[in-house]
Amino acid sequence: MARSRIVIVGAGFAGYHAARTLLRLSRGRAEIALVNPMDYFLYLPLLPEVAAGVIDPRRVTVSLPETLPGARLILGEADRIDLDARRLSWVDPEGRRGDCGYDRLVLAVGSVHKLLPIPGVNEHAHGFRGIAEALYLRDHMTRQIELADQTDDAVERAARITFVVVGAGYTGTEVAAQGVLYTDVLHARHPRLRARPRWLLLDLAERILPELDPRLSRTADAVLRARGVDVRTGVSVREATPDGAALTDGEVVATRSLIWCVGVRPDPLVDELGLKTERGRLMVDAHLTVPGHPEVYAVGDAAAVPDLTRPGELTPMTAQHAQRQGQRAAYNIAASYGHGRRRPYKHHDLGFLVDLGGTQAAANPVGVPLAGLPAKVVTRGYHLLALPGNRTRTAADWLLDAALSRQVVQLGLVPSMAVRLDCTTTQDHAVVR
């Protein structure tokens, strides 16, 4: 590996763990370069707690220079790859272009919002994929309750205290579960608001969390309904306007808050490579290499990795797989230089976790279904173990939230235009553990 340059594109779960493993295996003999628009790894599973004011946003951002010493960080977004010349181009945060060659390339570009041809959604809905969107949502919820308290117009007040979440997968379910607790705190501090804030969770599937065991789905559904969330399955948005949303069941909901959590799609860079894809994801073999380009590896949400535990299927777009694919790609790269043995990627799911806020959660670690406080303990314990940094600070935030009243002021840092659905960022999807 001496004097070789290994370039990793993307610092989500797959890219971050590929870089960390390669640094350990190369022992300084190879140049490890990491191309990413930001200087941090984002721990996406805890974003709903950032939006609800439970933890500080810095807790979910792990410094790349601090935790990956020895790696060369290139701040920029990759926009062009010449596979024949083995060169990569990027644009940095100030619009300047750069490029470099590579001996091995790891594509871990992640995913972006899945956009659907629904009138008005791109203009009036807000996504939930990054720090900016989490901070915006917290400010937005706070602002809507305060403006509702301020107005004497009953129609406007009802619209401002109505929140609609579209998509009842991991992200949407956790956003609704944490969000209703946050607006209840706000409501208690505005006694002029007699009506409690209203939350709707919509999904075209027959049940929420359709990816999970039905027992976990029923647990989450029961918790949400007990908190007053209007859970509607088989229903989605037909049209969005500045004043509300028309639903597919015929109802028109007056709201100023449409939160889009319908899923993700691979980063557009995948389409520009001109290589074979499946379901929009870049085809790779069981060893995570791109057919015809043995020096190129693809992992995470952008890669169509065959699932050897379920013949004929692809591995799900989850953090659990992305992290392990990044590690396996690193070992296989080392093997390509004669260090160790090349192995196919194979991983059995270890279970799933859904944090429902408060003392509630749903989990099935190694297939054991849990609910309530036991599931909450397992969920938070897992997150502390999975976080590459900030563990003590995160645990302290949880303790302070349990002991003290929640701070609910607006920060005003993120404008609405910055979180529109067409303003997407590339990160590995990590709502599934």
C-alpha positions, 0 to 999 in steps of 0.5 A, spaced: 500 500 500 506 504 500 505 511 496 498 509 494 492 514 494 485 511 496 480 516 495 473 515 499 467 520 496 462 521 502 463 521 510 456 518 512 456 511 515 459 507 509 465 512 508 466 514 515 467 507 517 471 505 511 476 511 512 477 509 519 478 502 518 483 503 512 487 508 516 488 502 521 490 497 516 495 502 512 498 504 518 500 510 514 503 507 508 497 509 504 494 516 503 487 516 505 483 522 502 476 523 504 472 528 500 466 530 503 462 537 503 462 538 511 468 536 516 463 532 520 460 525 520 453 526 521 449 521 526 443 521 523 439 517 528 439 522 533 436 528 529 429 527 531 432 529 538 435 535 536 429 537 533 425 536 539 430 540 543 433 533 547 440 534 545 445 539 542 446 539 535 453 538 536 452 531 539 450 528 532 456 531 529 463 528 529 469 531 527 473 528 521 479 531 523 479 529 530 477 522 529 480 520 523 487 523 524 492 521 518 486 522 513 486 528 508 480 531 508 478 534 502 472 539 503 468 539 497 462 535 493 464 530 488 461 532 481 465 528 476 469 522 475 473 519 470 473 512 471 478 511 465 483 516 467 482 514 474 481 522 476 475 525 481 473 532 480 469 536 486 467 543 487 469 546 494 464 550 499 466 557 495 465 554 488 472 553 486 474 546 483 479 541 484 481 534 482 486 528 484 487 521 481 486 515 485 489 508 485 483 505 489 476 509 489 470 508 494 464 511 492 460 512 499 456 518 496 449 516 500 442 518 498 438 524 498 430 526 498 426 522 494 421 527 490 415 525 488 411 528 482 406 531 487 403 538 486 406 543 491 410 539 495 417 541 493 415 548 494 411 547 500 414 541 504 420 541 508 425 535 508 428 532 514 435 529 512 441 534 516 442 539 521 439 545 518 433 541 517 433 539 524 434 546 527 429 549 522 424 544 524 425 546 532 424 553 530 418 552 526 414 548 531 416 554 536 414 559 532 408 556 529 405 555 537 408 562 538 404 565 532 398 561 534 398 564 541 398 571 538 393 571 533 385 572 534 383 568 528 381 561 530 382 559 523 389 561 522 390 559 529 388 552 528 392 551 522 398 553 525 398 548 531 397 543 526 403 539 523 403 533 518 408 528 517 408 524 510 412 518 511 411 513 517 418 509 516 423 510 521 424 518 520 417 520 520 415 515 526 420 518 530 419 525 528 412 525 529 413 521 536 418 527 538 415 532 535 408 531 539 412 531 546 415 538 544 409 541 542 406 539 548 411 543 552 410 549 548 402 548 549 403 548 556 407 555 556 401 558 552 395 558 556 391 562 551 391 556 546 386 552 549 386 547 543 392 542 544 397 542 537 394 536 532 399 531 529 398 527 523 402 521 520 400 519 513 403 513 509 400 509 503 402 503 507 397 498 510 401 500 517 406 504 520 414 502 520 412 497 514 419 494 514 419 492 521 416 486 524 408 487 525 409 487 533 414 493 533 409 496 528 403 495 533 407 498 539 409 504 535 402 505 533 399 504 540 404 509 543 403 515 537 395 514 538 396 514 545 399 521 545 394 523 540 397 523 533 392 522 528 395 516 524 392 514 517 395 509 513 393 508 506 393 516 505 398 521 503 398 528 500 395 529 493 397 537 493 400 542 497 399 549 498 402 555 502 395 554 507 395 546 507 395 540 504 389 536 500 389 528 502 388 522 498 382 521 502 379 527 500 380 531 506 383 538 506 388 539 512 389 547 514 396 547 516 403 551 515 407 545 517 408 539 512 414 535 513 416 530 508 419 523 510 417 519 504 424 516 503 431 517 500 434 515 493 441 514 491 445 520 490 444 523 483 452 522 482 450 515 481 446 516 474 452 520 471 457 515 472 454 511 466 454 504 469 449 499 470 444 500 476 439 497 479 433 500 483 437 507 482 443 504 485 450 502 483 451 495 481 457 491 485 459 484 486 459 480 493 466 483 494 463 490 493 467 492 487 464 495 480 464 490 475 469 492 469 472 497 474 476 492 480 479 499 483 472 502 484 468 500 490 461 502 492 458 501 499 452 504 502 445 507 500 448 508 493 450 501 492 446 495 490 449 490 494 447 483 493 444 480 500 447 473 501 443 472 507 437 473 502 439 470 495 436 474 490 435 480 494 439 487 495 441 489 502 437 494 505 439 502 505 440 502 512 446 504 517 447 497 519 449 495 512 452 501 510 457 501 516 459 494 515 460 495 508 464 500 509 469 496 513 468 490 509 470 494 503 476 497 507 479 490 508 478 488 501 482 494 499 487 492 503 487 485 500 488 487 493 495 490 496 496 483 499 494 484 506 489 479 508 484 475 504 478 478 500 471 476 502 464 477 500 460 482 504 455 478 508 451 480 514 445 478 518 440 483 521 441 484 528 435 487 529 432 494 529 430 500 534 425 506 534 426 511 539 419 514 540 421 519 545 420 520 553 420 513 556 418 509 550 421 505 544 420 499 540 426 494 539 428 487 537 435 486 538 437 479 536 430 478 534 427 479 541 421 484 541 421 489 546 417 495 548 417 501 553 422 502 558 426 496 556 426 498 549 428 505 551 434 502 555 437 498 549 436 504 544 440 509 548 445 504 550 446 502 542 446 509 540 452 511 545 456 505 543 455 506 536 457 514 536 464 515 534 464 521 539 461 525 543 458 520 548 459 523 554 456 529 552 450 526 549 449 522 555 449 528 559 444 531 555 439 526 556 440 526 563 439 534 563 433 533 559 430 528 564 431 532 570 430 539 567 425 543 563 426 543 556 429 550 553 424 552 547 427 558 544 428 560 537 435 560 534 433 563 527 439 560 524 436 557 518 431 560 513 426 556 510 429 556 503 435 553 505 431 546 507 426 546 501 426 539 498 430 540 492 436 543 497 438 536 498 445 534 501 448 527 500 449 523 507 448 515 508 441 514 510 441 512 517 434 511 520 435 504 521 440 501 525 
